[in-house]
Amino acid sequence: MAAKGEIFEANRIWPQPSARGQAFSNQLHCTVEQLPQGLNRYAGQISGIVVQEPGVGRRGSQEPSPTLFYQTDPTNTWKDLELEIRQAQPALHSLQKILSTPPSDMGYDILPRLEKLSIPNFVNIRRAAQALQAAAMSDLHRGDLTGAKDNFVALAAFTKLYAGDPTLVNYMIRVAVLGLSIDTAWDALQADGWTDAQLAELQQAFQCGELLAQMPRTLEAERAFRLFEFDWFSSHSYLAWLARYQSVYEALGRKTPASPLVLATRYYREWVFHPLWKFAWADQEELECLENARRELDILREAANTGSSRELSRRMDSFQAAYCSPSASWRFYLALPLADQMFEIIGSSADKRQYPYPHFTRAWSTSMKNLTLCHMLTAAISIKRYESQHGKPPSSLEVMVPEYMAKVPRDFMDGQPLRYQARSGGSFLLYSVADDTQDDQGSSVPQANDHQRPSAWNGRDWVWPRATPAGHGTEAGLASHR
């Protein structure tokens, strides 16, 4: 595998730490510490799209009070948010400044972190991004498009921050920040008064194609991490391994079992099985793991080229369904104790009855969904720019190439171009075929068994919502559609 170009050493996959990366991490920490605590009530919580009915939304920034995703508090007001934003202005300006040139590395050396099982702290990234989202919503409420644009550009920069760091958690945080931006940006595009230059700057900021190409690198990093763990496991005692992972496992809300049967198994492995495994079978198990990881990587690399979540799911499901345990599998651990259970907690969707290794299908699905929504956003920006100059929506997405977009945006659910129709009366229909990859002709009606929280993105297709005319509340809007 190495002769064919595969890289297994972590210090060759992770970027070398730079002084700039370390300085940025310190700056980010100091800046986030300046954010007022009261802003936490709103940061990352305010809905940009308030769903009125399938396919129709109201601007969250124009609601009588901020509509929050996960809580209802009558004391939350726009005035209160504005006071928090005023206190946060020095920190927000600092964030805008340092994010204008985001570094590609986090400024740490990977090998000592692997040895100590030390995970980088990403809390500052989350807090900073959520604060910028709240600030953008406050700007939109007050009609300050310039302020909103500056906060959007800084928010979009998080998708490029630490782009060279291949850690899966880092990658998924960047994808999550992208998802956080979409609903807020929809709200922004419903406002009048944008200049073409401002829209072009927003469109450029939300170019996110590199995230798709970076997906396989995260799996390469996970493979390097697993190889390091194999070497550590085979050079230490079984009890030392449990001690290495116990505190992290319990920090995730799980308790290590201590029943007599579990304790008996633990002592058997410590004194009988583990010494025998290290001597006779550890290298064979490592090779077995590597060969399966290579097949997964091949599938993911192909998906990054084709840009099709449907094809990725089909091939990954087929691969896992065809998996056969190695002969005399009793001599292998297959699942690394405690470590692989942690993967299940943080998002691995492996079915231990069939495929024993952690895999990250849900992570790839979430990534391709948010990338698709981002393409819908940049397409909607292009349409708004076209409308402002031609007085009507384009007849097709193709007519906007290359003046308003470099190429037609892709639907990463099935790898095809996004669906688009110009409609009479100056409206348009823009949509993705969604998770099931079936084209329902732009139906935004949720599936019959869908009991999720109301969202613009849980319809049969993901439809770019139409906006309710200003002043139409829930009851008025519903009445107009009866």
Secondary structure by P-SEA (a helix, b strand, c coil): ccccccccccccccccccaaaaaaaaaaaaaaaacccccccccccccccccccccccccccccccccccccccccccaaaaaaaaaaaaaaaaaaaaaaccccccccccaaaaaaacccccaaaaaaaaaaaaaaaaaaaaacaaaaaaaaaaaaacccccccccccaaaaaaaaaaaaaaaaaaaaaaacccccaaaaaaaaaaaccaaaaaaaaaaaaaaaaaaaaaaaaaaaccaaaaaaacaaaaaaacccccccaaaaaaaaaaacccaaaaacccaaaaaaaaaaaaaaaaaaaaaaaaaccaaaaaaaaaaaaaacccccccccccccccaaaaaaaaaccccccccccccccaaaaaaaaaaaaaaaaaaaaaaaaaaaaacccccccccccccccccccccccccccccbbbbbcccbbbbbccccccccccccccccccccccccccccccccccccccccccaaaaaaaac
